Amino acid sequence: MWNKLKISLWFLKSVNRYGEPIYVPENTTKEEENQLKEQKMFY
């Protein structure tokens, strides 16, 4: 399963944050999906 993990170039600084998965229902609009992600990011 591909989780869209992106690995930056070796000379760039990055922050990787790990936590519980964010489950988004299939029939969710892009706007609703972004709202769910934002809620979980700052929780």
mmJSON file of the N, C-alpha and C atoms, coordinates in Angstrom:
{"data_MODEL":{"atom_site":{
"group_PDB":["ATOM","ATOM","ATOM","ATOM","ATOM","ATOM","ATOM","ATOM","ATOM","ATOM","ATOM","ATOM","ATOM","ATOM","ATOM","ATOM","ATOM","ATOM","ATOM","ATOM","ATOM","ATOM","ATOM","ATOM","ATOM","ATOM","ATOM","ATOM","ATOM","ATOM","ATOM","ATOM","ATOM","ATOM","ATOM","ATOM","ATOM","ATOM","ATOM","ATOM","ATOM","ATOM","ATOM","ATOM","ATOM","ATOM","ATOM","ATOM","ATOM","ATOM","ATOM","ATOM","ATOM","ATOM","ATOM","ATOM","ATOM","ATOM","ATOM","ATOM","ATOM","ATOM","ATOM","ATOM","ATOM","ATOM","ATOM","ATOM","ATOM","ATOM","ATOM","ATOM","ATOM","ATOM","ATOM","ATOM","ATOM","ATOM","ATOM","ATOM","ATOM","ATOM","ATOM","ATOM","ATOM","ATOM","ATOM","ATOM","ATOM","ATOM","ATOM","ATOM","ATOM","ATOM","ATOM","ATOM","ATOM","ATOM","ATOM","ATOM","ATOM","ATOM","ATOM","ATOM","ATOM","ATOM","ATOM","ATOM","ATOM","ATOM","ATOM","ATOM","ATOM","ATOM","ATOM","ATOM","ATOM","ATOM","ATOM","ATOM","ATOM","ATOM","ATOM","ATOM","ATOM","ATOM","ATOM","ATOM","ATOM"],
"id":[1,2,3,4,5,6,7,8,9,10,11,12,13,14,15,16,17,18,19,20,21,22,23,24,25,26,27,28,29,30,31,32,33,34,35,36,37,38,39,40,41,42,43,44,45,46,47,48,49,50,51,52,53,54,55,56,57,58,59,60,61,62,63,64,65,66,67,68,69,70,71,72,73,74,75,76,77,78,79,80,81,82,83,84,85,86,87,88,89,90,91,92,93,94,95,96,97,98,99,100,101,102,103,104,105,106,107,108,109,110,111,112,113,114,115,116,117,118,119,120,121,122,123,124,125,126,127,128,129],
"type_symbol":["N","C","C","N","C","C","N","C","C","N","C","C","N","C","C","N","C","C","N","C","C","N","C","C","N","C","C","N","C","C","N","C","C","N","C","C","N","C","C","N","C","C","N","C","C","N","C","C","N","C","C","N","C","C","N","C","C","N","C","C","N","C","C","N","C","C","N","C","C","N","C","C","N","C","C","N","C","C","N","C","C","N","C","C","N","C","C","N","C","C","N","C","C","N","C","C","N","C","C","N","C","C","N","C","C","N","C","C","N","C","C","N","C","C","N","C","C","N","C","C","N","C","C","N","C","C","N","C","C"],
"label_atom_id":["N","CA","C","N","CA","C","N","CA","C","N","CA","C","N","CA","C","N","CA","C","N","CA","C","N","CA","C","N","CA","C","N","CA","C","N","CA","C","N","CA","C","N","CA","C","N","CA","C","N","CA","C","N","CA","C","N","CA","C","N","CA","C","N","CA","C","N","CA","C","N","CA","C","N","CA","C","N","CA","C","N","CA","C","N","CA","C","N","CA","C","N","CA","C","N","CA","C","N","CA","C","N","CA","C","N","CA","C","N","CA","C","N","CA","C","N","CA","C","N","CA","C","N","CA","C","N","CA","C","N","CA","C","N","CA","C","N","CA","C","N","CA","C","N","CA","C","N","CA","C"],
"label_alt_id":[null,null,null,null,null,null,null,null,null,null,null,null,null,null,null,null,null,null,null,null,null,null,null,null,null,null,null,null,null,null,null,null,null,null,null,null,null,null,null,null,null,null,null,null,null,null,null,null,null,null,null,null,null,null,null,null,null,null,null,null,null,null,null,null,null,null,null,null,null,null,null,null,null,null,null,null,null,null,null,null,null,null,null,null,null,null,null,null,null,null,null,null,null,null,null,null,null,null,null,null,null,null,null,null,null,null,null,null,null,null,null,null,null,null,null,null,null,null,null,null,null,null,null,null,null,null,null,null,null],
"label_comp_id":["MET","MET","MET","TRP","TRP","TRP","ASN","ASN","ASN","LYS","LYS","LYS","LEU","LEU","LEU","LYS","LYS","LYS","ILE","ILE","ILE","SER","SER","SER","LEU","LEU","LEU","TRP","TRP","TRP","PHE","PHE","PHE","LEU","LEU","LEU","LYS","LYS","LYS","SER","SER","SER","VAL","VAL","VAL","ASN","ASN","ASN","ARG","ARG","ARG","TYR","TYR","TYR","GLY","GLY","GLY","GLU","GLU","GLU","PRO","PRO","PRO","ILE","ILE","ILE","TYR","TYR","TYR","VAL","VAL","VAL","PRO","PRO","PRO","GLU","GLU","GLU","ASN","ASN","ASN","THR","THR","THR","THR","THR","THR","LYS","LYS","LYS","GLU","GLU","GLU","GLU","GLU","GLU","GLU","GLU","GLU","ASN","ASN","ASN","GLN","GLN","GLN","LEU","LEU","LEU","LYS","LYS","LYS","GLU","GLU","GLU","GLN","GLN","GLN","LYS","LYS","LYS","MET","MET","MET","PHE","PHE","PHE","TYR","TYR","TYR"],
"label_asym_id":["A","A","A","A","A","A","A","A","A","A","A","A","A","A","A","A","A","A","A","A","A","A","A","A","A","A","A","A","A","A","A","A","A","A","A","A","A","A","A","A","A","A","A","A","A","A","A","A","A","A","A","A","A","A","A","A","A","A","A","A","A","A","A","A","A","A","A","A","A","A","A","A","A","A","A","A","A","A","A","A","A","A","A","A","A","A","A","A","A","A","A","A","A","A","A","A","A","A","A","A","A","A","A","A","A","A","A","A","A","A","A","A","A","A","A","A","A","A","A","A","A","A","A","A","A","A","A","A","A"],
"label_entity_id":["1","1","1","1","1","1","1","1","1","1","1","1","1","1","1","1","1","1","1","1","1","1","1","1","1","1","1","1","1","1","1","1","1","1","1","1","1","1","1","1","1","1","1","1","1","1","1","1","1","1","1","1","1","1","1","1","1","1","1","1","1","1","1","1","1","1","1","1","1","1","1","1","1","1","1","1","1","1","1","1","1","1","1","1","1","1","1","1","1","1","1","1","1","1","1","1","1","1","1","1","1","1","1","1","1","1","1","1","1","1","1","1","1","1","1","1","1","1","1","1","1","1","1","1","1","1","1","1","1"],
"label_seq_id":[1,1,1,2,2,2,3,3,3,4,4,4,5,5,5,6,6,6,7,7,7,8,8,8,9,9,9,10,10,10,11,11,11,12,12,12,13,13,13,14,14,14,15,15,15,16,16,16,17,17,17,18,18,18,19,19,19,20,20,20,21,21,21,22,22,22,23,23,23,24,24,24,25,25,25,26,26,26,27,27,27,28,28,28,29,29,29,30,30,30,31,31,31,32,32,32,33,33,33,34,34,34,35,35,35,36,36,36,37,37,37,38,38,38,39,39,39,40,40,40,41,41,41,42,42,42,43,43,43],
"pdbx_PDB_ins_code":[null,null,null,null,null,null,null,null,null,null,null,null,null,null,null,null,null,null,null,null,null,null,null,null,null,null,null,null,null,null,null,null,null,null,null,null,null,null,null,null,null,null,null,null,null,null,null,null,null,null,null,null,null,null,null,null,null,null,null,null,null,null,null,null,null,null,null,null,null,null,null,null,null,null,null,null,null,null,null,null,null,null,null,null,null,null,null,null,null,null,null,null,null,null,null,null,null,null,null,null,null,null,null,null,null,null,null,null,null,null,null,null,null,null,null,null,null,null,null,null,null,null,null,null,null,null,null,null,null],
"Cartn_x":[0.844,0.0,0.891,0.647,1.405,0.712,1.427,0.833,1.278,1.818,2.238,3.348,4.184,5.329,6.318,6.762,7.723,9.019,10.124,11.436,12.157,12.57,13.215,14.662,15.246,16.643,17.523,18.689,19.549,20.021,20.079,20.605,19.509,18.264,17.165,16.768,16.312,15.792,14.315,13.875,12.469,12.017,10.711,10.112,9.106,9.266,8.323,7.53,6.226,5.353,4.599,4.644,3.981,2.875,1.82,0.716,-0.331,-1.495,-2.587,-3.024,-3.468,-3.931,-5.199,-5.375,-6.584,-7.464,-8.621,-9.537,-10.522,-10.574,-11.463,-12.413,-13.737,-14.703,-14.574,-14.943,-14.805,-15.634,-16.82,-17.72,-17.488,-16.333,-15.999,-15.453,-15.879,-15.354,-13.937,-13.205,-11.834,-11.816,-12.807,-12.877,-13.081,-13.983,-14.224,-12.989,-12.32,-11.098,-10.029,-9.854,-8.862,-9.221,-10.505,-10.943,-10.622,-10.88,-10.573,-9.074,-8.26,-6.806,-6.336,-6.864,-6.465,-6.866,-8.042,-8.49,-7.541,-7.121,-6.236,-4.813,-4.367,-2.999,-2.814,-3.818,-3.675,-4.327,-4.685,-5.313,-4.286],
"Cartn_y":[-1.177,0.0,1.243,2.144,3.387,4.457,5.088,6.101,7.515,7.69,8.993,9.638,8.828,9.335,9.929,11.143,11.804,11.988,11.615,11.746,12.896,13.885,15.061,14.768,15.699,15.576,15.643,15.037,14.894,16.22,17.287,18.554,19.494,19.049,19.856,19.396,20.337,19.985,19.643,18.674,18.299,17.823,17.82,17.32,16.254,15.071,13.98,13.769,13.787,13.634,12.32,11.534,10.242,10.259,9.548,9.476,8.503,8.632,7.757,8.096,7.103,7.369,8.227,8.967,9.773,9.03,8.572,7.831,8.8,8.798,9.678,8.804,8.962,8.173,8.44,7.451,7.563,8.691,8.934,9.923,11.339,11.601,12.91,13.821,15.091,16.056,16.458,17.073,17.515,18.515,19.4,20.4,19.741,18.767,18.045,17.248,16.663,15.896,16.791,17.976,18.91,19.353,19.553,19.932,18.827,17.578,16.454,16.395,16.576,16.532,17.653,18.852,19.979,19.757,19.201,18.932,17.961,16.923,15.911,16.437,17.334,17.86,18.67,19.418,20.317,19.764,18.499,17.878,17.495],
"Cartn_z":[0.0,0.0,0.0,-0.883,-0.992,-0.168,0.744,1.613,1.258,0.074,-0.441,0.387,1.017,1.757,0.766,1.035,0.16,0.927,0.31,0.936,0.246,1.036,0.46,0.072,-0.636,-1.025,0.215,0.177,1.345,1.922,1.126,1.622,2.138,2.159,2.671,4.067,4.873,6.194,6.053,6.821,6.78,8.153,8.337,9.567,9.18,9.713,9.473,10.742,10.59,11.753,11.616,12.669,12.671,13.708,13.434,14.386,13.886,14.467,14.06,12.637,11.877,10.511,10.516,9.442,9.267,8.278,8.735,7.878,7.242,5.912,5.167,4.354,4.541,3.777,2.272,1.467,0.011,-0.588,-0.055,-0.653,-0.126,0.438,0.992,-0.102,-0.076,-1.042,-0.628,-1.551,-1.269,-0.118,-0.084,0.981,2.348,2.404,3.659,4.069,3.085,3.359,3.981,3.411,3.946,5.36,5.634,6.98,7.983,7.599,8.483,8.787,7.765,7.938,8.856,8.659,9.502,10.952,11.18,12.54,13.226,12.517,13.106,13.293,12.403,12.507,13.775,14.169,15.313,16.562,16.56,17.712,18.731],
"occupancy":[1.0,1.0,1.0,1.0,1.0,1.0,1.0,1.0,1.0,1.0,1.0,1.0,1.0,1.0,1.0,1.0,1.0,1.0,1.0,1.0,1.0,1.0,1.0,1.0,1.0,1.0,1.0,1.0,1.0,1.0,1.0,1.0,1.0,1.0,1.0,1.0,1.0,1.0,1.0,1.0,1.0,1.0,1.0,1.0,1.0,1.0,1.0,1.0,1.0,1.0,1.0,1.0,1.0,1.0,1.0,1.0,1.0,1.0,1.0,1.0,1.0,1.0,1.0,1.0,1.0,1.0,1.0,1.0,1.0,1.0,1.0,1.0,1.0,1.0,1.0,1.0,1.0,1.0,1.0,1.0,1.0,1.0,1.0,1.0,1.0,1.0,1.0,1.0,1.0,1.0,1.0,1.0,1.0,1.0,1.0,1.0,1.0,1.0,1.0,1.0,1.0,1.0,1.0,1.0,1.0,1.0,1.0,1.0,1.0,1.0,1.0,1.0,1.0,1.0,1.0,1.0,1.0,1.0,1.0,1.0,1.0,1.0,1.0,1.0,1.0,1.0,1.0,1.0,1.0],
"B_iso_or_equiv":[0.0,0.0,0.0,0.0,0.0,0.0,0.0,0.0,0.0,0.0,0.0,0.0,0.0,0.0,0.0,0.0,0.0,0.0,0.0,0.0,0.0,0.0,0.0,0.0,0.0,0.0,0.0,0.0,0.0,0.0,0.0,0.0,0.0,0.0,0.0,0.0,0.0,0.0,0.0,0.0,0.0,0.0,0.0,0.0,0.0,0.0,0.0,0.0,0.0,0.0,0.0,0.0,0.0,0.0,0.0,0.0,0.0,0.0,0.0,0.0,0.0,0.0,0.0,0.0,0.0,0.0,0.0,0.0,0.0,0.0,0.0,0.0,0.0,0.0,0.0,0.0,0.0,0.0,0.0,0.0,0.0,0.0,0.0,0.0,0.0,0.0,0.0,0.0,0.0,0.0,0.0,0.0,0.0,0.0,0.0,0.0,0.0,0.0,0.0,0.0,0.0,0.0,0.0,0.0,0.0,0.0,0.0,0.0,0.0,0.0,0.0,0.0,0.0,0.0,0.0,0.0,0.0,0.0,0.0,0.0,0.0,0.0,0.0,0.0,0.0,0.0,0.0,0.0,0.0],
"pdbx_formal_charge":[null,null,null,null,null,null,null,null,null,null,null,null,null,null,null,null,null,null,null,null,null,null,null,null,null,null,null,null,null,null,null,null,null,null,null,null,null,null,null,null,null,null,null,null,null,null,null,null,null,null,null,null,null,null,null,null,null,null,null,null,null,null,null,null,null,null,null,null,null,null,null,null,null,null,null,null,null,null,null,null,null,null,null,null,null,null,null,null,null,null,null,null,null,null,null,null,null,null,null,null,null,null,null,null,null,null,null,null,null,null,null,null,null,null,null,null,null,null,null,null,null,null,null,null,null,null,null,null,null],
"auth_seq_id":[1,1,1,2,2,2,3,3,3,4,4,4,5,5,5,6,6,6,7,7,7,8,8,8,9,9,9,10,10,10,11,11,11,12,12,12,13,13,13,14,14,14,15,15,15,16,16,16,17,17,17,18,18,18,19,19,19,20,20,20,21,21,21,22,22,22,23,23,23,24,24,24,25,25,25,26,26,26,27,27,27,28,28,28,29,29,29,30,30,30,31,31,31,32,32,32,33,33,33,34,34,34,35,35,35,36,36,36,37,37,37,38,38,38,39,39,39,40,40,40,41,41,41,42,42,42,43,43,43],
"auth_comp_id":["MET","MET","MET","TRP","TRP","TRP","ASN","ASN","ASN","LYS","LYS","LYS","LEU","LEU","LEU","LYS","LYS","LYS","ILE","ILE","ILE","SER","SER","SER","LEU","LEU","LEU","TRP","TRP","TRP","PHE","PHE","PHE","LEU","LEU","LEU","LYS","LYS","LYS","SER","SER","SER","VAL","VAL","VAL","ASN","ASN","ASN","ARG","ARG","ARG","TYR","TYR","TYR","GLY","GLY","GLY","GLU","GLU","GLU","PRO","PRO","PRO","ILE","ILE","ILE","TYR","TYR","TYR","VAL","VAL","VAL","PRO","PRO","PRO","GLU","GLU","GLU","ASN","ASN","ASN","THR","THR","THR","THR","THR","THR","LYS","LYS","LYS","GLU","GLU","GLU","GLU","GLU","GLU","GLU","GLU","GLU","ASN","ASN","ASN","GLN","GLN","GLN","LEU","LEU","LEU","LYS","LYS","LYS","GLU","GLU","GLU","GLN","GLN","GLN","LYS","LYS","LYS","MET","MET","MET","PHE","PHE","PHE","TYR","TYR","TYR"],
"auth_asym_id":["A","A","A","A","A","A","A","A","A","A","A","A","A","A","A","A","A","A","A","A","A","A","A","A","A","A","A","A","A","A","A","A","A","A","A","A","A","A","A","A","A","A","A","A","A","A","A","A","A","A","A","A","A","A","A","A","A","A","A","A","A","A","A","A","A","A","A","A","A","A","A","A","A","A","A","A","A","A","A","A","A","A","A","A","A","A","A","A","A","A","A","A","A","A","A","A","A","A","A","A","A","A","A","A","A","A","A","A","A","A","A","A","A","A","A","A","A","A","A","A","A","A","A","A","A","A","A","A","A"],
"auth_atom_id":["N","CA","C","N","CA","C","N","CA","C","N","CA","C","N","CA","C","N","CA","C","N","CA","C","N","CA","C","N","CA","C","N","CA","C","N","CA","C","N","CA","C","N","CA","C","N","CA","C","N","CA","C","N","CA","C","N","CA","C","N","CA","C","N","CA","C","N","CA","C","N","CA","C","N","CA","C","N","CA","C","N","CA","C","N","CA","C","N","CA","C","N","CA","C","N","CA","C","N","CA","C","N","CA","C","N","CA","C","N","CA","C","N","CA","C","N","CA","C","N","CA","C","N","CA","C","N","CA","C","N","CA","C","N","CA","C","N","CA","C","N","CA","C","N","CA","C","N","CA","C"],
"pdbx_PDB_model_num":[1,1,1,1,1,1,1,1,1,1,1,1,1,1,1,1,1,1,1,1,1,1,1,1,1,1,1,1,1,1,1,1,1,1,1,1,1,1,1,1,1,1,1,1,1,1,1,1,1,1,1,1,1,1,1,1,1,1,1,1,1,1,1,1,1,1,1,1,1,1,1,1,1,1,1,1,1,1,1,1,1,1,1,1,1,1,1,1,1,1,1,1,1,1,1,1,1,1,1,1,1,1,1,1,1,1,1,1,1,1,1,1,1,1,1,1,1,1,1,1,1,1,1,1,1,1,1,1,1]
}}}
